[in-house]
Amino acid sequence: MKLTKKRLKEIIKEEILNEAVGSYKGVFNYNPNDPFVAGRSFDQMFGAWHGYSESWDNYGWNDDKNWQKAVDEYHKEMFKLVDEYAKTQKKAEKFEPTKNKIFRKWRKADGSKAGS
């Protein structure tokens, strides 16, 4: 069976969805079929509600495929921010040695022995 570009995109999307169901990178709750879950998680993470309204955003579509495309794009854009958040969180967890180095440098410049 020949692997077409379209099929490869479908496989990648399926893999991403399978990995993401329940949690995205361990920091973001996500359900590919329920954008409300991502909106609530986004609110908890960033303190900003950018979720969707079930009555406004979910109903009244002429074609459900367009709704699904909107949901997919919505999640994709959120994941960009969550990726940056996760990256920054990892850096913050490793910040202690940097802080210590800064304070040692300035204690040395100050000539102070306190806090050593």
Sequence and secondary structure as in RCSB ss.txt:
>XXXX:A:sequence
MKLTKKRLKEIIKEEILNEAVGSYKGVFNYNPNDPFVAGRSFDQMFGAWHGYSESWDNYGWNDDKNWQKAVDEYH
KEMFKLVDEYAKTQKKAEKFEPTKNKIFRKWRKADGSKAGS
>XXXX:A:secstr
    HHHHHHHHHHHHHHHHTT BTTTB   TT HHHHHHHHHHHHS      IIIIIS  S HHHHHHHHHHHH
HHHHHHHHHHHHHHHHHHT HHHHHHHHHHHHHHHT  TT 
